Amino acid sequence: MGGHVREAGTLPAELTRFIGRRRELSDARALLSRGRLVTLTGPGGIGKTRLALRLGADVRRSFPGGVWLVELAALTAGDQVAQTVAARLRVGREALSDPLPRLVEHLAGRRMLLVLDNCEHVLDGCAQLVATLLAHSPELVVLATSRQALAVSGEHVFPVPPMTLSGPEGSAEHSEAVALFADRAAAVRPDYTLTAQSAAVAGEMCRRLDGVPLAIELAAARMRVLSAPQILSRLDDRFRLLDTGPRTAPPRQRALRAAIDWSHDLCTHQERLLWARLSVLSGGFDLEAAEEVCSDAGIDREDVLGLIAGLVDKSVLTCEEQGTRMRYGLLESLRHYGQEQLAASGEETALRARHRDHYHRMAAQAETAWFGPDQLAWFTRLRLEHANFQAALAFTTAEPGQAETAMSLAASLWSHPLGYGSFHEGRRGLGAALALDDGPGLLRARALFVDGLVAVLQGDIRAARTRLEEYRSMAEALGAQRELARGAVHLDGLLALFQADFPGAITLLDEACTLHLAAGDAGSAAVAACMLTSACVNVDDPQATHYAERFLALCEEHGAAWSRTHALWALGLDHYRRGLYPRAGTLVRRALRDKPLSYDQCGVAQCLEVLGWCAAAAGLFERAATLLGAADAAWQVAGSTLTGLGHLQTGHQKFEARLRKDMDAAAFEAATRSGRALTLEQAVAYALDDSAAPTPPPPAQDASAPLTRREREVAALVAEGMTNKDIAARLTISRRTAEGHVDRILTKMGFTSRTQIAAWSATHRS
């Protein structure tokens, strides 16, 4: 036993500080306590070896026979594995010709942890050896690291994730990834310290590197000769930049490309081809997308699933179950690598065209099925595919001769900005498509209508009016006035409603509703009925009840669950008109409870607004003022503003005037500030609690926070409802730089959400 205690110290000493990974260590240790084979899997550079070594050191006392590390990276054939393990365990020279029996004999009765590092290129040899040793050595436990599981009976596979990109408070400064970068950067630049500004740059860098430790350490090594912002600006050429690892490191760890080359070499020819083709997909994809886009010469459609399984097994692809579908993805560095391979193959333009066609078809299917039983599923799918739709639209608008396709794709996505809460982005895509060709055509007319519709919802009445006039002219030029008439009447009715011309809106929208029903378009009729309810409520017309109930009936008849939440809101609004405040509140809270927060921000804002009115009517003034502030912030996040929503502005003004009259001015301001400081999730939770009022968080810091001129500019754009991509386009900066500005604002101001930035900017505009 004395020899065993001495041999227990076989792990190499750590040369650099071990950062983070607390959860991974805990979870992997639990697996080791339950099973005898645990395999840490993941792509190159994810930190499998380092995690295994720390785990081995942590559990050393449980293994009196020692914790033995066997490095396999240098092996060239599977039949070398048993010999290498025997040599490392000092079994004896006579065992080298036939090592297996001597290994079994040596391990008999020994409580030992065997760490096999880098198994993926000698997988069969490792699997055979491990299976044999575990079967004959009941006290043996094996911890393996591999880009691919061993597939041995009893194996527990533990996928090692990237390092975390945000800390407990949601800030980059306290994330594992930034802590790793800061530690390694300080090793080459002793004067490097984390401040709010440097942490934001480091956080953006770590995000672009997917939290992969090897990539982060290679980036930190560049701090010898470059500043962090310079490194960040060069990450588009990351393989050239990140090629200076330690001379003593294995070759695959000296450069990012070398680490990925190692994975590429493990793949079959078809797997490499699929990897390159998958790089055209953005933000993840499902099996259907991979089959549609990537099956072509060299890859049959029926082979795609097996090839994806192979790439998942080799840790090239990530996979995660989302809803009823498995979703796959490439880490950004692996995607860059695939794009290089695709560009070299000469297939890139053809693959991007196939990508565009697939997502064009999906958008058309979503539009056809939007008012039906799959409504929520389609909204979820559109949200998941957001990056792919944007990539498809960007490619289409940049390709000559694709004006009609671009207009069709942008118009088919009309429900996406409505549900996704990005009116600005939706209109930008429509504008880019419409700018390609101004000739008459049904597709252009349709795109004009959709752009006008989104402009109305955004509160941009002038732009909506311009689109409506062109739409009418197009109908005359095409001789399709009857076909396009209901669209014109509908849009004209919305314009009247949003400009507070309620009698005119009622006339027009009632006609539109009749035309839609006659054409069999129940979805458009339902939208018209919702808007008719609002118009009637504003003039205290009892017909509001009829239209609200018609709206609900249409939703239930067609199983449109998302639209039904709006119907419940409309019914609540009508009950508010009738003075039935408790019932109104119950209906609106039911609507709010059923809403998917991530893609119905405009609907959430409407619910918060009306619940505030109900609270004021019930004399709960502080609660009402808090909901007023929360609604203000929600409107800004949704990309809209009450100043352009006449059907709600009238009620809002009455509601606010009453609160200002019945409340002390300081109390009113404090409550509305607290409401604006709530995140969307907090605001909804507050609104759903009808037992009066949980205390909202304290108001945000004051205007003296040290924002730069550019940060104030970015904050103002956030307040306009812009996404990071919108901000980047407006300011002519990269999307990552825009994200960095937003993160720095969050850090400096102590905020946790864009809603708080928007509220602060609206209050402190210079």
C-alpha positions, 0 to 999 in steps of 0.5 A: 500500500505504501507504494500505492500512496507514493504512486498516487501523485502521478498527475502533473502540477498545474502551471496556470491557475484553474478558473471556474468550472465549479458546476462541471466539477460537481456534476462530473464528480457525481457521475464518477461516484455512480459509474465506473466509466465517465467520458468528458466530450467536447470540441478541441480546446473546450477544456476537457483535459484541464477539467479531467486533471482537476477532477482527478486531483479532487478525488485523489483520496478516494483512490489509494491505488493512485490517479494515473494520467495516460496521454494518448495524443501522440499515438498513431494506431489503436493497437498502441493503446494497451502498450502505452497504458502498461508502460505508464502503469509500470507493469514491466517490460515483459508486458509490452509484447502482450500487455492485456493479461499483465494489465488485468493482473496488475489492476486486480484488487486495486482501487485506481482512477485511470485517466485516458486523455485524447482518445478520439483518434484511437477510439476502437483501441481505447474502447476495447481496452477499457471494456476488458479492464472494467470487466476484470478489475472491479475496483478500477474507475476510468475517466476519459477525455475524447471528442467522441464517446467510447460507446462502451457499456456503462459509459457516462458521457459528460459533454463539457460546455463552454465557459460561462459568458455572464456572472450571477448578476448577468454582467460579463465582468464576473463570468468565467470566460472573462476571468480566464482572459483576465488571468492569462492576460495579466500573465503577459501584461502585468498592468492589465486589470479589469475595469467596467470598460475593459471587462466589456471588451473582454466579454465581447471577445469571449462571446465571439470566441464562444467561451472556448478556453483555448481560443480565449487563452490564445487571444490573451497571449496576443496581449503581448503585442496588441490591446484588447480592442485591437484583438477584438477588431481582428477576430474576423481573421481569427485563425491567423490571429490566434496562432501563438500558443506556448512552445511547450504545448502540443501542436494542436494547442498552439493555434486555433486552426490546429485544434480544429484541423485535428477534429477535421482530420477525424471526419470522413470525406462526407462529414467534412463536406456537410460541415462546410455546407452547414456553415451557411446556416445561422443561429442553429438549424434543424434536421429538415433545414440540413436535409433541404439545404445541404443534400446535393452532389456528394451527399444524398438526402437520406445520408444527412441524418447519419452524417449529422450524428457523426458530427455530433459524436465528434463534437463538431455539432452541438445539439439541444432539444427545443420543443418537439425538434432537436436543434443543432449548431456550430460554435462560431470558430467551427462555423468560420472554419466551415465557411473557409472550406465552403468558399474554397469548394466553389459551392458557396453561392449555390448553397446560399441560394438553397438556404434562401429558398428553404427559408422562403418556403418556411416563411410562406408556410408560416404565413399560410398557417398563422391563424390556426392551431399551430400559431404558437408553434410557428411563432416559436419556430420563426423566433428560433430561425430569426438569424437564418431569415435575416441571413436569407434576406440579406443574401437575397437583397444583395443578389441581382435580379432577386427583387421579387423573391426579396419582396415575397420573403420580407412580406411573408414574414409580416407576423415575425416583427409583430410577434418578435417585437422588432418593428424596426428590423422588420421594416428595414428588411421590407424597405431593402426589398422594396428599394430593389424594384419600383415597377408594378406587381402583385408582390410589390403591392403585398410588400407595400401593404405589409410595410404600411401595416408594420409602420402603423403598429410602430406609430409611424403614421406618415410612412404608413400613409405613403405606403397606402397611397402607393398601394392604391396606385399599384392596384389601379396600375394592375387593374386589380382594385377588387383583389386589393381593395380589402387590404386598402380599406383595412389599412385605411381603417387602421390609420384612422384608428391610430390617429384617433378618428374613431367614427371613421375607423369603425366604418372602414374596419367594419367594411374590411371585416366583411370583405375579409370574411367574404374572401375566407380570410378569417385571420384578417377578419379577426384582426379587424374585429380586434381593432373595431373593439378598440375603436368602439371602446373609445366612443363608448359604443356598445358594439364593442362587446359584439366585436370582441366576442366575434374576435374571440369566436374566430380565434376559438373556431380556428384554434389560434391560441396566440390571437386568443390572448389578444381577444381576451385583452379586447374583452377586458378592454370592453369590460373596462368600458362598461365599468366592470373593473374587476372582471376586466382585470381578470380577463387581461391577466388571463391574456397576459398569463398565456402570452409568450413573453419572448415574442409578444412584447407589444401585446404585453405592453397593451396588457400592462396598460389596461391593467394600470387603468383598472388599478387606477379605477379601483383606487390602487394609485401606487400600483397603477402608477407602477404599471404605467411606468412598466407599460411605458418601458414595454412599449419602448422595448416593443419598438412602438410608442403611445404617441402614435397609438391613438386608440390607446393614447386617449385612455392613457392620458385620462388614466395618467391625469387621474393619477397625477391628480390623486397622488402626491407628485413625488410619489407618482414619479417614484412609482413610475420610475420603479415600474420602468426599472422592472424587467419585462418578466418582473413587470408581468409577475407584478401585474399578475399578482392581484394581491396589491403590490410587491415592492418593485426594485429601486429606481435606476442610478441617476444621470451622473453615471459616466456614460460616454457620448457614444454610449448615450447615443447607443442608449437612445437607440435602445430606447427606440427599440432597436436591436444590436444589429439595428444599432450597428447598421445605424452607427456603421459599426460591427454588431459585436461592437454594438453589443459591447456598448450595450453591455458596458451601459448595463455594467456602468448603470447597474442595469440588468435589462434593455428595458431599464436602458430604454427607460433611463434614456427616455428620462435623461435625454439631453 
